[in-house]
Amino acid sequence: MFKDISKLQLVLSFFMIFIGFSQAFNNWGEKRTLSLFFLTSSTLALILAIIGLIVYRKRQITKD
């Protein structure tokens, strides 16, 4: 899954996670179910992005 991840994909994933967290914050008052969906999916995406970042860094270290 993380074999061919690029630096651009990592940057875009963190940007999309930021958008997901901001949507969860903005919808918290009126649409709580939608906010919880954005919060849980953004948290899961953040965990996957951190794993991808670790794999990317290991690949860069072994490449040099």
Phi, psi and omega in degrees: 000321184255015184293317187249036180279140181250170181294322178297319178295323177294316179296316179293326179293320177293326176294317179293325177294319176299319178296319178297317178294322179291325175294320177298320179291318183291327183264007187296322185289315187258327184236083186291323180295317177296321178297318179294325176297312179297322181293314181290320180291324177292323177294317177297317178295325178295318178297315178295323179292324178293319176297317177298322178295320178296316179296318179298316180293320177296321179294323178292322180292317180287336179290324182279000000 
